Amino acid sequence: MTIKVWIPIAEGVAVFAVTCLLVRKYADLERTNWFSLIITTMSWFLAFSMICFIPLDIYAVSVFQSYS
């Protein structure tokens, strides 16, 4: 695998780690239902991942257009 494949994987892991830390910090883990924690973590992950993956998508499109 080349380095270009590892960049989105590393970004996804970093976004998931930050999301888990934020949920752990701001959610009351003892009183909150586990289903609500999972749904909140998934929605925050999807929202935060746009910050990382949209610029990567724009970069990838510009690189592939320069080859054609």
Buried (B, 14 or more C-beta within 10 A) or exposed (E): EEEEEEBBEEBBEEBBEEBBEBBEEEBEEEEEEEEEBEEBBEEBBEEBBEEBBEEEEEEBEEEEEEEE
